[in-house]
Amino acid sequence: MSSPRTSAIKTLPAQTIGYTLRDSRYLNITNRCTLRCEFCPKFNGMWAVQDYQLRLDHEPTLEEIVAAAGNPEDYREIVFCGLGEPTLRLYTLLEAATRLRHRAKRIRLNTDGLANLVYGRDVTPDMEGLIDALSVSLNAQDDETYNTHCRPKLPGAYEAMLDFVKCAREFVPEITLTAIDGLPGVDMAACEKIAQRLRVGFRRRVLDVVG
């Protein structure tokens, strides 16, 4: 007869590194983040996207990440995403993209755009030839609203994110800024104008709709 402890261990959900939404394959490589967004489900105790449990018991190795991509040619794109900021593992991310590059139709990175601030240098040239598209979380039309909702750990985050986008235009073919409709004080029209001024795309997201 199994002990209560053994039974509990058996019923724990498996760690999810790779997961599929629609025709994209997502890679969940860290739960760490440079932001503490009040709207992020993990800060409300929810670690699931659709039916995938994304809380990691360890940060996956390079080999685990590449294996979790499955057969990249079967998907429209490979996306570095998950409930964390992928660029906090920038060098592992870039090596994984290098290994997947020849098989993937498209590689996209979902990011908060704070990598330059974190690493103290412009990292966007490192993405050239590896990352086809960036989805950058703009989330607000000004610094004050951004800080209210995103609660960055590092000072100067909003301007750093905008500067990251300006730098990345030289090295990543497609960039899209995103903002969440439904957050108090967020002006979607103003957010879209920022994207237009930066000469990048814009996508409206909906509050509490994840994935």
C-alpha positions as CSV (number, residue, x, y, z in Angstrom):
1,M,0.0,0.0,0.0
2,S,1.4,3.4,-1.0
3,S,2.1,5.9,1.8
4,P,0.3,9.3,1.6
5,R,3.7,10.9,0.7
6,T,4.3,8.5,-2.2
7,S,0.7,9.0,-3.5
8,A,1.1,12.7,-3.4
9,I,4.4,12.6,-5.4
10,K,2.7,10.5,-8.1
11,T,-0.1,12.9,-8.6
12,L,2.1,16.0,-9.1
13,P,1.8,17.4,-12.6
14,A,4.7,17.0,-14.9
15,Q,6.9,20.0,-15.6
16,T,5.9,21.7,-18.9
17,I,8.8,23.0,-21.0
18,G,7.2,22.8,-24.4
19,Y,3.6,23.4,-25.1
20,T,1.5,23.9,-28.2
21,L,-1.1,26.7,-28.8
22,R,-2.8,26.7,-32.1
23,D,0.0,26.0,-34.6
24,S,2.9,27.5,-32.5
25,R,5.3,25.6,-30.2
26,Y,6.1,27.6,-27.1
27,L,9.2,27.1,-24.9
28,N,8.9,27.8,-21.2
29,I,12.5,28.3,-20.1
30,T,12.3,30.3,-16.9
31,N,9.8,31.5,-14.3
32,R,12.1,34.4,-13.3
33,C,11.1,37.9,-14.5
34,T,12.3,41.5,-14.4
35,L,8.7,42.6,-13.8
36,R,6.1,41.9,-11.2
37,C,3.0,42.6,-13.3
38,E,-0.1,42.8,-11.1
39,F,-2.1,41.2,-13.9
40,C,0.2,38.2,-14.3
41,P,-1.6,35.0,-13.4
42,K,1.3,33.6,-11.4
43,F,1.0,36.5,-8.9
44,N,-2.6,35.3,-8.3
45,G,-1.5,31.7,-7.7
46,M,-2.4,30.6,-11.2
47,W,0.5,29.0,-13.2
48,A,-1.5,27.6,-16.0
49,V,-1.9,28.8,-19.6
50,Q,-4.8,27.0,-21.2
51,D,-4.4,23.6,-19.6
52,Y,-0.6,23.7,-19.4
53,Q,1.0,24.0,-15.9
54,L,4.0,26.3,-16.4
55,R,5.5,26.4,-12.9
56,L,9.0,25.0,-13.2
57,D,10.8,22.9,-10.6
58,H,14.1,23.7,-12.3
59,E,15.2,25.8,-15.2
60,P,15.5,23.5,-18.1
61,T,18.9,22.7,-19.6
62,L,19.8,23.6,-23.2
63,E,19.2,19.9,-24.2
64,E,15.8,19.9,-22.5
65,I,14.8,23.1,-24.3
66,V,15.8,21.8,-27.7
67,A,14.1,18.5,-27.1
68,A,10.9,20.2,-25.9
69,A,10.7,21.9,-29.3
70,G,9.8,18.6,-30.8
71,N,9.8,18.7,-34.6
72,P,10.1,22.5,-35.3
73,E,9.2,22.0,-38.9
74,D,5.7,20.8,-37.8
75,Y,4.8,24.3,-36.4
76,R,4.3,27.7,-37.9
77,E,6.8,29.1,-35.4
78,I,8.8,28.4,-32.3
79,V,8.2,30.9,-29.5
80,F,10.3,31.6,-26.4
81,C,7.7,32.5,-23.8
82,G,6.2,31.0,-20.7
83,L,5.5,32.6,-17.3
84,G,8.8,34.4,-17.0
85,E,11.2,36.6,-19.0
86,P,13.1,34.4,-21.5
87,T,16.0,36.9,-21.9
88,L,17.0,36.4,-18.3
89,R,18.5,33.2,-19.8
90,L,19.7,35.1,-22.9
91,Y,22.8,33.0,-23.7
92,T,20.9,29.7,-23.3
93,L,18.1,31.1,-25.4
94,L,20.4,32.1,-28.2
95,E,22.1,28.8,-28.2
96,A,18.8,27.0,-28.4
97,A,17.7,29.3,-31.3
98,T,21.0,28.5,-33.0
99,R,20.3,24.7,-32.8
100,L,16.7,25.1,-33.9
101,R,17.4,27.7,-36.6
102,H,17.8,25.3,-39.6
103,R,14.6,23.4,-38.8
104,A,12.3,26.2,-37.6
105,K,10.1,28.1,-40.1
106,R,10.1,31.1,-37.7
107,I,11.5,31.9,-34.3
108,R,9.7,34.5,-32.1
109,L,10.6,35.9,-28.7
110,N,8.1,37.2,-26.3
111,T,9.9,39.7,-24.0
112,D,9.5,42.7,-21.7
113,G,12.2,44.4,-23.6
114,L,14.5,45.0,-20.6
115,A,17.4,42.8,-21.7
116,N,19.7,45.8,-22.5
117,L,19.0,47.2,-19.0
118,V,19.7,43.8,-17.3
119,Y,23.0,43.1,-19.2
120,G,24.2,46.7,-19.3
121,R,24.8,46.6,-23.1
122,D,22.9,46.4,-26.3
123,V,22.2,42.7,-26.8
124,T,20.0,43.1,-29.9
125,P,22.9,42.5,-32.3
126,D,23.2,39.0,-30.8
127,M,19.7,38.2,-32.1
128,E,20.5,38.9,-35.8
129,G,19.9,35.8,-37.9
130,L,18.4,33.9,-35.0
131,I,15.2,35.7,-34.0
132,D,12.7,36.5,-36.7
133,A,10.2,38.3,-34.6
134,L,9.8,40.1,-31.2
135,S,6.6,40.6,-29.3
136,V,7.5,43.3,-26.7
137,S,5.2,44.2,-23.8
138,L,4.6,47.9,-24.0
139,N,1.6,47.7,-21.7
140,A,1.2,51.5,-21.1
141,Q,1.5,54.8,-22.8
142,D,3.7,56.4,-20.2
143,D,6.2,55.7,-17.4
144,E,3.8,56.3,-14.5
145,T,1.0,53.9,-15.8
146,Y,3.7,51.3,-16.7
147,N,5.2,51.4,-13.3
148,T,1.7,51.1,-11.7
149,H,0.8,47.9,-13.5
150,C,4.2,46.3,-14.3
151,R,6.1,47.1,-11.1
152,P,9.6,46.8,-12.6
153,K,12.5,45.7,-10.4
154,L,14.9,48.0,-12.1
155,P,14.7,51.8,-12.4
156,G,14.3,53.4,-15.8
157,A,12.5,50.3,-17.2
158,Y,10.0,52.0,-19.4
159,E,12.5,54.1,-21.3
160,A,14.9,51.2,-21.5
161,M,12.1,49.1,-23.1
162,L,11.5,51.8,-25.7
163,D,15.2,52.1,-26.4
164,F,15.4,48.3,-26.8
165,V,12.8,48.4,-29.5
166,K,14.7,51.2,-31.3
167,C,17.9,49.1,-31.2
168,A,16.2,45.8,-32.2
169,R,14.8,47.3,-35.4
170,E,18.3,47.0,-36.9
171,F,18.6,43.3,-36.3
172,V,15.1,41.7,-36.0
173,P,12.9,41.8,-39.1
174,E,9.5,41.9,-37.3
175,I,8.7,43.7,-34.0
176,T,5.2,44.1,-32.5
177,L,4.4,46.1,-29.3
178,T,1.5,44.7,-27.2
179,A,-0.8,46.4,-24.7
180,I,-3.6,45.0,-22.6
181,D,-7.1,46.4,-23.1
182,G,-8.9,46.5,-19.7
183,L,-6.1,47.8,-17.5
184,P,-7.2,50.9,-15.7
185,G,-5.6,54.1,-17.1
186,V,-4.1,52.4,-20.2
187,D,-4.9,54.3,-23.4
188,M,-4.8,51.9,-26.2
189,A,-4.9,54.5,-28.9
190,A,-1.9,56.2,-27.4
191,C,-0.1,52.9,-27.2
192,E,-0.7,52.3,-30.8
193,K,0.6,55.7,-31.7
194,I,3.9,54.9,-29.8
195,A,4.2,51.8,-32.0
196,Q,3.6,53.9,-35.1
197,R,6.2,56.4,-34.0
198,L,8.7,53.6,-33.5
199,R,7.8,52.1,-36.9
200,V,6.8,48.7,-35.5
201,G,3.6,46.7,-35.3
202,F,1.0,46.9,-32.6
203,R,-1.3,44.2,-31.1
204,R,-4.2,44.7,-28.7
205,R,-4.4,42.0,-26.0
206,V,-7.4,41.4,-23.7
207,L,-7.1,41.4,-19.9
208,D,-7.3,37.9,-18.3
209,V,-7.0,36.2,-21.7
210,V,-3.7,34.4,-21.7
211,G,-2.3,32.3,-24.5
